[in-house]
């Protein structure tokens, strides 16, 4: 019995996810430029032809990975801003960001590295700019939350909040087993959300 279009879509998405996971593991382990499509196929346990069936090459694969990362960030912020109270919005952002990084610290390190590429790296800088632009957009949304909270200088408060949250995220991604996640979440929520 032939497969339904839904089954074909599910199989296609499962294969693409295997490819993205394998690519992420290799990009983090040996770097973007040192990783070949053959390496990715081998890591994913599929044929090189199947990788090319879904992606023209490594750059298209990375582009899809960056777009997925941006969607994750947007999802947390979108879910936060629909909450009624601004302090609840900030709590949601704190919990979403910290929980996500705690589950996947190496992924955060990869995207942080990608954001800090030299301008001369024409292949990777496009992706870096996309991530930076989305971070700036999210910062503006966050400033509005602080405005609604009645902060006299919402941009400065938002910048301070972002700096603290980003520092925590960096520490978690660097020392995931040695970090008191729940205590730190309570502390940042206490400082910014009351």
Secondary structure, DSSP 8 states (H G I E B T S, - for coil): ----HHHHHHHHHHHHHHHHHHHHHHHHHH-STT--HHHHHHHHTS-HHHHHHH-SSHHHHHHHHHHHHHHHHHHHHHHHHTSSSHHHHHHHHHHHHHHHHHH-HHHHHHHHHHHT--TT-HHHHHHHHHHHHHHHHHHHHHHHHHHHTT-TTHHHHHHHHHHHHHHHHHHHHHSGGG--HHHHHHHHHHHH--
